[in-house]
Structures are given as C-alpha cells and as structure tokens.
C-alpha cells in the first residue's frame, strides 16, 4: 500500500508560494508526513534554493524560520 504524501495530494504550488501564510500552511501539511525527515535531509543535501521541504522553509538555499512579506513594512504613525 502506498503512503499518502501531502505534497502529492495538495496543490503543489503551495510549497513554492510567495505568500508567507501559504508557506506556513504547507509546513502544517508536512508535520504528519511519513517522509518528512528524508525530505528535509535530501533538500539540505541538494541545497534547494527555495520552497518548503521537510516542513522547513528554504530561501536562497538556507532554512529560515518564516518568510517575511514582500515590500517594505508599513510606517507606524503615532496618534
């Protein structure tokens, strides 16, 4: 019997999204995955440039905790 892998069942674009919220969602799908550790190890070996691999976000080949939205942060105005 074949195992169900979240990255094969869900929208594959989710693992390579620009939106931080979508990347976080992909990470939650990875959490129960039976090949999570193998996936992460392979991504590290291959120095994957971007995407979610093994429940971690890769950006420019480096694992990052979370992705920031694009653009500059909004100015906070004092009231």
N, C-alpha and C positions, 0 to 999 in steps of 0.2 A: 504494500500500500504506500502510495506517495504521500509525503508530508505536504501540508498546505503552507506555502510561504507567503507572508503578507505582501511582499514586493511583487509577487506574481499574481496576486488576487486583486489588489487595489490598483488605482491609476498610477502607472509607472512615473508619470510626470511629477507626482507628489514628492518623490525622493530627490528631485532636482529643481524644486520650485525656487522662485526668488523671494517669496513671502516667508518671513520668519515663522508665522503661525502655521503655515503648511508644512514647513520642515519639522516643527515641533510635533505636529500630527503624525508625520512619517515616523518620527522617533518612538511615539507611543505604539505604533503598529509593530515596530521592531522588538519591543520589550519581551513578548512571549515567544518570539521566533526561535525554533529549534536550532538554527544555524547561525545565530547572532554572533557568537564568538568567532566562528570560522570566517564569517563575512567581514568582520572588523579586522581580523588578522590579515586576510587577503587584501583588503583595502590599504592597510598600512604597508604591506609588502610592495604593492603596486604604486604606492604614493598617489592614490586617487586625488585628482585636482579639486573635485567638488562633489556635493551631494551628501545624502545620508547613507551611511554604510555601517552595518552592525549597531545601529542605534546611536551613532555619533554623527555630528555634522562636520564635514570636511570643507575647508575653504583654502584654496591655493595649496593643497596638499597637507594642511595642518588641521588637526582636530580642534574645534572650537566649542565652547560651552553653548553658545547661542548666537544666532545671526542677528545683526542689527539691521533695521530697515534701511533702505537706500535713502540718500539725501542727507541734508543737514537736520540736526534736531531743531525743533521749534523753539523760538525765543520765549522765555518765561517773562511775562510782564508783571511788574509789581502793581498791586491795587492800591 
